[in-house]
Amino acid sequence: MTVQQTIIKGVKELLFFHNYLVLPKFGGFVLKINSSHFSGSGTGLIPPSKTITFNAQLKQDDSVLVIWLQNSLNCSPAEALVHLHDFAEFCTAILATRRRLSLDGIGFFYLDFE
């Protein structure tokens, strides 16, 4: 498994336990919790769920992903942070050239006016 795949795996795993997660120098993944509700026709009950949103302004490291990556790769915190910064630069470059970035199991990103 590559470092990039490991980081994506970490984001997916950590979002299961945390309501937000910051990828330093890229942005924050934020979970919106949807409570259970009845369907539009009122015949079924929709279970609670979570929707992932993204906030590009949340760029300051909260260390959650760094610590997880450090343990997964058995490396120092500084090395884990370098890997995360490299991944953030990779994501930014993909968005700048292709304008769409897909992260398996998380979703896709694209550039627009916002």
C-alpha positions as CSV (number, residue, x, y, z in Angstrom):
1,M,0.0,0.0,0.0
2,T,1.4,3.4,-0.9
3,V,1.6,6.3,1.5
4,Q,-1.2,8.1,-0.4
5,Q,-3.5,5.0,-0.1
6,T,-2.6,4.8,3.6
7,I,-3.6,8.5,4.1
8,I,-6.9,8.0,2.4
9,K,-7.5,4.9,4.5
10,G,-6.7,6.9,7.6
11,V,-9.2,9.7,6.6
12,K,-11.9,7.1,6.1
13,E,-11.2,5.3,9.4
14,L,-10.8,8.5,11.5
15,L,-14.0,10.0,10.1
16,F,-15.9,7.0,11.5
17,F,-14.9,8.2,15.1
18,H,-14.5,12.0,14.7
19,N,-16.9,14.6,13.4
20,Y,-14.1,16.5,11.6
21,L,-10.6,15.8,10.4
22,V,-8.0,18.2,9.1
23,L,-5.6,17.4,6.3
24,P,-2.9,20.0,7.0
25,K,-2.4,22.6,4.2
26,F,-5.4,21.2,2.3
27,G,-8.6,21.5,4.3
28,G,-11.0,19.9,6.7
29,F,-13.5,17.0,6.3
30,V,-16.6,17.8,8.3
31,L,-19.4,15.3,9.1
32,K,-22.9,16.5,9.0
33,I,-25.1,14.2,11.1
34,N,-28.6,13.5,9.7
35,S,-31.1,12.2,12.3
36,S,-33.6,9.5,11.4
37,H,-36.7,10.7,9.7
38,F,-39.7,9.4,7.8
39,S,-39.6,9.1,4.0
40,G,-41.4,11.7,1.9
41,S,-44.4,9.4,1.5
42,G,-44.4,8.6,5.3
43,T,-44.3,4.9,4.7
44,G,-40.7,4.2,5.7
45,L,-38.2,5.3,8.3
46,I,-34.8,6.5,7.0
47,P,-32.1,5.7,9.5
48,P,-29.6,8.2,10.9
49,S,-26.7,8.9,8.5
50,K,-23.6,11.2,8.1
51,T,-22.7,13.3,5.1
52,I,-19.1,14.4,4.5
53,T,-18.6,18.0,3.6
54,F,-15.3,19.9,3.0
55,N,-14.1,23.2,4.4
56,A,-11.0,24.5,2.6
57,Q,-10.4,27.1,5.3
58,L,-9.7,24.4,8.0
59,K,-6.0,24.0,7.3
60,Q,-4.4,24.2,10.7
61,D,-3.2,20.7,11.9
62,D,-5.2,19.2,14.7
63,S,-2.7,16.3,14.9
64,V,-5.3,13.5,14.7
65,L,-4.2,12.4,11.2
66,V,-0.5,12.9,12.0
67,I,-0.7,10.6,15.0
68,W,-2.7,8.0,13.1
69,L,-0.2,8.1,10.2
70,Q,2.8,8.0,12.6
71,N,1.5,4.8,14.1
72,S,0.5,3.3,10.8
73,L,3.9,3.9,9.1
74,N,5.9,3.6,12.3
75,C,7.6,6.9,11.6
76,S,8.3,10.1,13.5
77,P,5.7,12.9,13.8
78,A,7.8,15.1,11.6
79,E,8.0,12.4,8.9
80,A,4.2,11.8,9.1
81,L,3.6,15.6,8.7
82,V,5.9,15.7,5.6
83,H,3.9,12.8,4.1
84,L,0.6,14.7,4.8
85,H,2.0,17.9,3.3
86,D,3.2,16.0,0.2
87,F,-0.3,14.5,-0.1
88,A,-1.9,17.9,0.2
89,E,0.4,19.3,-2.5
90,F,-0.5,16.3,-4.7
91,C,-4.2,16.9,-4.2
92,T,-3.9,20.7,-4.9
93,A,-1.9,20.0,-8.1
94,I,-4.5,17.5,-9.3
95,L,-7.2,20.0,-8.7
96,A,-5.3,22.7,-10.5
97,T,-4.6,20.7,-13.6
98,R,-7.6,18.3,-13.9
99,R,-10.0,20.3,-11.7
100,R,-11.4,17.0,-10.2
101,L,-9.9,14.8,-7.5
102,S,-11.4,11.5,-6.5
103,L,-10.6,9.9,-3.1
104,D,-11.8,6.3,-3.0
105,G,-14.5,5.8,-0.4
106,I,-14.7,9.5,0.5
107,G,-15.9,11.3,-2.6
108,F,-14.6,13.7,-5.1
109,F,-13.5,17.3,-5.1
110,Y,-13.6,19.9,-7.9
111,L,-12.8,23.5,-8.3
112,D,-15.6,26.1,-8.8
113,F,-16.1,29.8,-8.1
114,E,-16.2,29.1,-4.3
